């Protein structure tokens, strides 16, 4: 079976930076619903169209194709005393802002201040996404209706 709209696609992948340094390898294959359901980067989805099990793709992603440009407006300086006591560099805080949940990464702590960065860690970076198709199956009517793949034991959020 080839990949087309409303198929469940299982991939193994590797993600590289612009210097060809390996950033991430899928520990387990990932599964997404093909056909514009926002389950994978659109440029990767386009490259996977019509592929079959065993085929591979290698897609270069500019920042706007992946995690966006780095936005300096998403960096804040906060007093450590105003944050949870267990904050640490490399940790994350989740906060509500303008009715949306925002994840802040703590990038530095010094002199009683913490630097919080709301950018994705890979924002502003050119990436290469290499993927191999492991499985393709028709999506179930429930998966299509919900716009995402369900786990082996049914619907999970």
C-alpha positions as CSV (number, residue, x, y, z in Angstrom):
1,X,0.0,0.0,0.0
2,X,1.2,3.5,-0.8
3,X,0.8,6.6,1.3
4,X,-2.1,8.7,0.4
5,X,-4.7,10.9,2.3
6,X,-6.1,9.2,5.4
7,X,-3.5,6.5,5.7
8,X,-1.8,5.7,9.0
9,X,1.9,6.0,8.3
10,X,4.6,4.5,10.6
11,X,8.1,5.9,10.2
12,X,11.5,5.6,11.8
13,X,13.5,8.8,11.5
14,X,16.7,10.6,12.1
15,X,17.0,14.4,12.6
16,X,20.2,16.2,11.7
17,X,21.3,19.9,12.0
18,X,22.8,22.0,9.2
19,X,26.3,20.6,10.0
20,X,25.1,17.1,9.5
21,X,25.3,16.4,13.3
22,X,22.7,13.9,14.5
23,X,20.2,15.6,16.8
24,X,17.7,12.8,17.4
25,X,16.8,9.3,16.4
26,X,13.3,7.9,16.8
27,X,13.6,5.5,19.8
28,X,10.4,3.8,18.5
29,X,8.7,4.3,15.2
30,X,6.2,7.2,15.1
31,X,2.8,7.0,13.5
32,X,0.9,9.9,12.0
33,X,-2.3,10.4,9.9
34,X,-1.3,11.4,6.4
35,X,-3.3,14.1,4.5
36,X,-2.9,17.5,6.1
37,X,-3.9,16.6,9.7
38,X,-0.9,18.5,11.2
39,X,0.7,15.2,12.4
40,X,4.1,15.9,10.7
41,X,5.9,18.8,9.0
42,X,4.0,19.6,5.8
43,X,7.2,19.4,3.7
44,X,8.0,15.9,5.0
45,X,4.4,14.9,4.4
46,X,4.6,16.1,0.8
47,X,7.8,14.1,0.3
48,X,6.2,10.9,1.7
49,X,3.1,11.1,-0.6
50,X,2.9,7.9,-2.7
51,X,5.8,6.2,-0.9
52,X,5.5,2.5,0.2
53,X,6.9,0.4,3.0
54,X,10.7,0.3,2.8
55,X,11.1,3.5,0.9
56,X,13.0,6.5,2.4
57,X,13.0,10.3,2.1
58,X,15.5,12.9,3.1
59,X,14.0,16.4,3.5
60,X,15.8,19.7,4.2
61,X,13.7,21.9,6.5
62,X,14.3,25.6,6.7
63,X,13.3,27.2,10.0
64,X,9.9,28.2,8.6
65,X,9.3,24.6,7.5
66,X,10.0,23.2,11.0
67,X,10.1,25.0,14.3
68,X,10.0,28.6,13.1
69,X,12.4,31.5,13.3
70,X,14.0,32.3,16.7
71,X,11.9,35.0,18.3
72,X,13.8,37.2,20.8
73,X,10.4,38.4,22.1
74,X,9.9,35.0,23.6
75,X,12.8,35.4,26.0
76,X,12.0,36.7,29.5
77,X,14.0,37.5,32.7
78,X,12.3,36.5,35.9
79,X,13.2,36.7,39.6
80,X,14.0,33.2,40.8
81,X,12.0,33.8,44.0
82,X,8.9,34.2,41.9
83,X,9.4,30.7,40.3
84,X,8.9,27.2,41.7
85,X,11.7,26.2,44.1
86,X,13.0,23.4,41.9
87,X,13.8,25.4,38.8
88,X,17.0,24.5,37.2
89,X,18.9,25.2,33.9
90,X,17.5,22.9,31.3
91,X,14.2,22.5,33.0
92,X,10.8,23.7,31.8
93,X,7.9,25.7,33.2
94,X,4.4,25.7,31.8
95,X,2.3,28.8,32.2
96,X,-0.9,30.2,30.7
97,X,-0.5,33.3,28.6
98,X,-3.3,35.0,26.7
99,X,-5.5,31.9,27.2
100,X,-2.8,29.6,25.7
101,X,-0.4,27.2,27.4
102,X,3.2,28.3,26.9
103,X,6.2,26.1,27.7
104,X,9.3,28.1,28.9
105,X,12.8,26.5,28.9
106,X,15.1,27.7,31.6
107,X,18.4,28.6,29.8
108,X,20.3,30.4,32.6
109,X,20.1,31.2,36.3
110,X,22.4,33.9,37.8
111,X,22.2,36.7,40.3
112,X,18.7,35.7,41.4
113,X,17.3,35.8,37.9
114,X,16.3,33.1,35.5
115,X,16.2,33.4,31.7
116,X,13.1,31.8,30.3
117,X,12.9,31.0,26.6
118,X,9.6,30.3,24.9
119,X,11.2,29.3,21.6
120,X,11.4,25.7,20.6
121,X,15.0,24.4,21.2
122,X,15.3,24.0,17.4
123,X,13.8,27.3,16.4
124,X,15.8,29.2,13.8
125,X,17.8,26.1,12.7
126,X,18.0,24.4,9.3
127,X,17.4,20.7,9.7
128,X,17.4,17.5,7.7
129,X,14.7,14.9,8.4
130,X,15.5,11.4,7.1
131,X,12.7,8.9,7.4
132,X,12.0,5.3,6.4
133,X,8.5,4.0,5.9
134,X,7.9,1.1,8.3
135,X,4.2,0.6,7.7
136,X,1.2,2.0,5.9
137,X,-2.4,1.1,6.6
138,X,-5.8,2.6,6.0
139,X,-6.8,4.9,8.9
140,X,-10.0,4.0,10.8
141,X,-13.1,6.2,10.5
142,X,-12.6,7.3,14.1
143,X,-9.0,8.3,13.4
144,X,-10.0,10.3,10.3
145,X,-12.9,12.0,12.3
146,X,-10.5,12.9,15.1
147,X,-7.6,13.9,12.8
148,X,-5.0,11.7,14.5
149,X,-4.0,8.1,15.0
150,X,-5.3,6.2,17.9
151,X,-3.2,3.8,20.0
152,X,-3.4,0.0,19.7
153,X,-6.1,-0.1,22.4
154,X,-8.3,2.7,21.0
155,X,-8.6,6.4,21.5
156,X,-6.0,8.1,23.7
157,X,-5.3,11.8,24.3
